[in-house]
Amino acid sequence: MTATSRPGRPVLLGQNQYGKAENRVVKITRDGDTHHIKDLNVSVALSGDMEDVHYSGSNANVLPTDTTKNTVYAFAKEHGIESAEQFGIHLARHFVTSQEPIHRARIRIEEYAWERIATSDANSKFIGADEVRHSFVRQGQETRLTQITYDGKSWEVVSGLKDLVVMNSTNSEFWGYVKDKYTTLREAYDRILATEVSGRWRFNWTDDEQKAPNWDKSYEQVKKHMLHAFAETYSLSLQQTLYQMGARIINNRAEIDEVRFSLPNKHHFLVDLEPFGLKNDNEVYFAADRPYGLIEATVLRDGAEARIPVDLTNL
């Protein structure tokens, strides 16, 4: 078989995609002396008529990955970055509509948040400025995520977050569970409940004829409802808390039809202080990082179809 011949059956090409991953782009918007930052990590994956490049090595239908990288930076200038979702929509639409062989574009974006540094009232004495509006500190909590997929006709937008660590120091119990000869865990009627939230939610905006959500407001509101549900649920299991978090989002955000969470149970065990003649009245804990219980589930609006992948590792 020559290098340019197509392999005979039954060896066939399956799903394939290509693009430039993890393009770090930082956009500074200058509103006079006040500056604003958008800090993104953008990954582009394109698919379509790509059989020839796999079978024969012909690049006739291939837009170079270097070009996709350049497009990310050019679009940051040409379109600005209103939100991670809107920026991803601009990119996906461009790749599908400008390149005939490209039938589907998937844009994944991580957004890193910055907050303005508050300066002292006397700062002008030292730097000769009335007010500092260009200094920022990187926020150390969650990373915002979005994935935009476009096939030339319909959109799928799945947004979310990861690395959001939350804790309830009380109002959590765990008892009444199955016990067998290997069970050593004691029932708990007042325990710490802590987790590191990884969540994704799917918007029901799929068509350009529909009014698009306010992406930033939606994110802020989803996070608010998620945290309120975590804090306000008297928890008999992390599963119960997960469901309440998802249900609160679905019930309060009409633009979202599906939520999926992956919640590791960050266990905190009471330390035995009796050898030291001390009583541990739910005060001193050992924080175990592994092994950990991993609770995962999808919460859906009635009638909606589950489309968020079960494995969130690469989403």
Disulfide bonds with the S-S distance in Angstrom:
none
